[in-house]
Amino acid sequence: MTQSNSAGSHAYEIPPTEAETRAQNSSLGDILSEVSRDVSTLMRQEVELAKAELKESGTKAGKGAGMFAGAGVAGHFVLVFLSLALMYALSALIGLGWSAVIVAVIWAIVAAVLAAKGKKEMKTVRGMPQTAETIKEIPPTFKPGEETP
Protein backbone atom coordinates (compact mmCIF):
# COMPACT_ATOMS: atom_id res chain seq x y z
CA MET A 1 0.00 0.00 0.00
CA THR A 2 1.50 3.30 -1.01
CA GLN A 3 0.62 6.60 0.53
CA SER A 4 2.14 10.03 0.17
CA ASN A 5 2.79 12.42 2.98
CA SER A 6 0.97 15.73 3.23
CA ALA A 7 3.59 17.55 1.16
CA GLY A 8 3.33 14.97 -1.60
CA SER A 9 7.08 14.85 -2.17
CA HIS A 10 7.91 11.52 -0.53
CA ALA A 11 6.06 8.20 -0.81
CA TYR A 12 6.33 5.58 1.89
CA GLU A 13 4.87 2.12 2.34
CA ILE A 14 3.08 0.99 5.52
CA PRO A 15 4.26 -2.47 6.50
CA PRO A 16 1.48 -5.09 6.30
CA THR A 17 -0.08 -6.27 9.54
CA GLU A 18 0.33 -9.81 10.76
CA ALA A 19 -3.23 -10.64 9.66
CA GLU A 20 -2.58 -9.24 6.16
CA THR A 21 0.64 -11.22 5.84
CA ARG A 22 -1.08 -14.40 6.96
CA ALA A 23 -3.97 -13.79 4.55
CA GLN A 24 -1.51 -13.35 1.67
CA ASN A 25 0.49 -16.48 2.53
CA SER A 26 -2.30 -18.87 3.62
CA SER A 27 -4.90 -20.61 1.53
CA LEU A 28 -8.60 -20.13 2.14
CA GLY A 29 -8.81 -23.74 3.35
CA ASP A 30 -6.07 -23.11 5.94
CA ILE A 31 -7.82 -19.97 7.19
CA LEU A 32 -11.20 -21.74 7.41
CA SER A 33 -9.56 -24.66 9.19
CA GLU A 34 -8.02 -22.27 11.74
CA VAL A 35 -11.34 -20.49 12.27
CA SER A 36 -13.09 -23.84 12.70
CA ARG A 37 -10.46 -24.95 15.23
CA ASP A 38 -10.76 -21.67 17.14
CA VAL A 39 -14.56 -21.90 17.24
CA SER A 40 -14.32 -25.49 18.42
CA THR A 41 -11.88 -24.50 21.17
CA LEU A 42 -14.12 -21.62 22.20
CA MET A 43 -17.15 -23.91 22.38
CA ARG A 44 -15.26 -26.45 24.52
CA GLN A 45 -14.12 -23.68 26.86
CA GLU A 46 -17.67 -22.33 27.14
CA VAL A 47 -19.00 -25.81 27.94
CA GLU A 48 -16.32 -26.26 30.62
CA LEU A 49 -17.19 -22.86 32.10
CA ALA A 50 -20.87 -23.77 32.13
CA LYS A 51 -20.08 -27.08 33.88
CA ALA A 52 -18.01 -25.30 36.52
CA GLU A 53 -20.73 -22.70 37.10
CA LEU A 54 -23.44 -25.36 37.29
CA LYS A 55 -21.40 -27.38 39.77
CA GLU A 56 -20.87 -24.34 41.99
CA SER A 57 -24.52 -23.30 41.75
CA GLY A 58 -25.67 -26.87 42.39
CA THR A 59 -23.52 -27.13 45.49
CA LYS A 60 -24.89 -23.87 46.87
CA ALA A 61 -28.47 -24.86 45.99
CA GLY A 62 -27.99 -28.23 47.71
CA LYS A 63 -26.77 -26.55 50.88
CA GLY A 64 -29.68 -24.10 50.78
CA ALA A 65 -32.19 -26.91 50.24
CA GLY A 66 -30.70 -28.79 53.19
CA MET A 67 -31.13 -25.72 55.37
CA PHE A 68 -34.75 -25.36 54.25
CA ALA A 69 -35.37 -29.04 55.04
CA GLY A 70 -33.90 -28.56 58.52
CA ALA A 71 -36.06 -25.48 59.03
CA GLY A 72 -39.11 -27.49 57.93
CA VAL A 73 -38.38 -30.25 60.46
CA ALA A 74 -37.81 -27.69 63.22
CA GLY A 75 -41.03 -25.89 62.27
CA HIS A 76 -42.90 -29.19 62.39
CA PHE A 77 -41.68 -29.81 65.95
CA VAL A 78 -42.72 -26.29 66.92
CA LEU A 79 -46.25 -26.97 65.65
CA VAL A 80 -46.39 -30.34 67.42
CA PHE A 81 -45.33 -28.89 70.77
CA LEU A 82 -47.56 -25.82 70.44
CA SER A 83 -50.45 -28.15 69.63
CA LEU A 84 -49.66 -30.25 72.70
CA ALA A 85 -49.43 -27.11 74.84
CA LEU A 86 -52.82 -25.91 73.55
CA MET A 87 -54.30 -29.35 74.14
CA TYR A 88 -53.07 -29.43 77.75
CA ALA A 89 -54.20 -25.84 78.35
CA LEU A 90 -57.69 -26.68 77.12
CA SER A 91 -57.71 -29.88 79.16
CA ALA A 92 -57.86 -27.81 82.34
CA LEU A 93 -61.22 -26.44 81.12
CA ILE A 94 -62.90 -29.33 79.26
CA GLY A 95 -60.85 -32.47 79.78
CA LEU A 96 -57.93 -33.99 77.90
CA GLY A 97 -59.98 -36.04 75.41
CA TRP A 98 -62.10 -33.14 74.21
CA SER A 99 -59.16 -30.77 74.05
CA ALA A 100 -57.32 -33.25 71.80
CA VAL A 101 -60.38 -33.37 69.52
CA ILE A 102 -60.55 -29.57 69.35
CA VAL A 103 -56.85 -29.28 68.42
CA ALA A 104 -57.28 -32.00 65.77
CA VAL A 105 -60.29 -30.17 64.30
CA ILE A 106 -58.29 -26.92 64.17
CA TRP A 107 -55.54 -28.73 62.21
CA ALA A 108 -58.12 -30.34 59.92
CA ILE A 109 -59.49 -26.87 59.07
CA VAL A 110 -55.95 -25.57 58.39
CA ALA A 111 -55.28 -28.59 56.14
CA ALA A 112 -58.55 -28.10 54.23
CA VAL A 113 -57.87 -24.41 53.60
CA LEU A 114 -54.30 -25.11 52.43
CA ALA A 115 -55.49 -27.95 50.16
CA ALA A 116 -58.17 -25.72 48.58
CA LYS A 117 -55.67 -22.93 47.95
CA GLY A 118 -53.14 -25.42 46.57
CA LYS A 119 -55.73 -26.90 44.20
CA LYS A 120 -56.69 -23.42 42.97
CA GLU A 121 -53.03 -22.55 42.41
CA MET A 122 -52.38 -25.81 40.49
CA LYS A 123 -55.18 -24.97 38.06
CA THR A 124 -53.24 -21.85 37.02
CA VAL A 125 -50.15 -23.84 35.97
CA ARG A 126 -49.77 -23.54 32.22
CA GLY A 127 -46.69 -25.67 31.60
CA MET A 128 -44.31 -24.25 29.01
CA PRO A 129 -46.46 -22.12 26.69
CA GLN A 130 -43.60 -20.10 25.19
CA THR A 131 -41.54 -23.22 24.46
CA ALA A 132 -44.54 -24.91 22.87
CA GLU A 133 -45.12 -21.86 20.69
CA THR A 134 -41.51 -21.65 19.50
CA ILE A 135 -41.47 -25.37 18.67
CA LYS A 136 -44.46 -24.78 16.39
CA GLU A 137 -42.39 -22.18 14.54
CA ILE A 138 -39.58 -24.58 13.60
CA PRO A 139 -39.20 -24.48 9.83
CA PRO A 140 -40.89 -27.38 8.03
CA THR A 141 -37.54 -28.53 6.65
CA PHE A 142 -36.61 -29.74 10.11
CA LYS A 143 -39.80 -31.82 10.35
CA PRO A 144 -39.41 -34.76 7.97
CA GLY A 145 -42.60 -36.37 6.76
CA GLU A 146 -44.76 -33.26 7.13
CA GLU A 147 -46.03 -31.27 4.20
CA THR A 148 -45.17 -27.61 3.89
CA PRO A 149 -48.20 -25.39 4.51
N, C-alpha and C positions, 0 to 999 in steps of 0.2 A: 504494500500500500504506500503510495507516494503522496506526500503533502508538502506544500510550500509554506514557509513562514510568512508572517504578516508583511514583510517587505517584498517578498516574491523573488528575492535574489538567490536564495539557497534552497535546495530541495533535500529533504531527509526522509528516511524510511523508518517507520515504527516497527520494532521487532514483533513478530507474531506471538500471540499468547500461547500458553501450553495447550489449551483446548484447540486453538487453530492449527497448531503443529500436529497434534494427534489426529485431527480431522483430515488433514492433508495426507498423513502417512498411514492411516488405518482404513481398512475396507468397511463398507456399510455393515457387512455381516459381523465383523469384529466389534464395531460400535454397538450394534443391537445385542450381541452376545454379552457385552459388558453391562449394558443397561439392564438386560434380563437378570444377570447375576446380581447386580446391585439391588434390583427390586426384590429378588428372592431373599437376599440377605436382610433387607429391610423388613420384609414380611415375617421372617423367622424371629428377628429381634422384637418386633411388635407382639408376636405370639408369646414369646418368653416374658416380655414385660406384663402382658395381660395375665399370664399364669401366676407371676409373682404377686401382682396386685390382688388377684382373686384369692390366692392363698392367705395373704395378709388380712384381707377383708373377711374371709371365711373364719380365720382364727379369732378375730375380734368379735364377729357375729356369734360364734360358738360360745365364747366367754359371756357375752351379753345375754344370750339365751339361757345359759346356765344360771346366771344371776336372777333372771326373771323366774325361772323354775323354782329356785330357792325362795324367792319372795312369795311365789304362789303357795308353796308348802307352808311357809310361816304364816301367811294370811289365812290359810285354811285352819291352822291350829288356833289362831286368834278367834276366828268365828266359832270353832268348837267350844273353846273355853268361855267365850262370852255367852254362848247359848246355854252352857251348863250353869253359868252364874245366874242368868235370867231365870232358868228353870228352878234353881234352888231358892232364888229370891221370891218367886211366885209360890213356891211350895209352902212358905210360911203363911200365905193367905188362903190357898185353896187346896193344898195337898200336893205331894210330889207327882202322883200319877197325872192329875189334871194339868199341872204346870208343864209336864213333858209333852202332853198333847197340844197345849197352846203354842209352845215353842216349835213343835213340828209343823203345825198349821201355818205359823208365820213363815217358816222356811218353804213350805209348799206354795204359798202365795208368791214369795220372791222368785221361786223357780218357774212358776207359771208366767209371771210377768216377763222374766228374762227370755223364756222360750218363745213367747209371742213376739217380742221385739226382735229376737234372732231370726224367726221365720219371716217376718216382714222385711228385714234387712237382706236375707238370702234371695228374696224375690226380686230385688233390685240388681242382682249380679248379672252382668251382661256378657261375661266371657271376654273374648278378645275381638271386639267389633272392628277396630282399625286394622288389625292383622287380617281378619277375614276379608275386609274390603280391598286391601292391597293385593291379596292373593288372587282375587277376581280380576285384577288389572294386569296380571302377567300376560305378556304377549302370547297369542295363540301358537306361535312357533315353538314355544316351550311346552306345549301340551299336545303330545302326539296322540293321534286318533280322534281329535276333535276337529270339526269343520270350522273354518274361519267365518265369523258373522258377516 
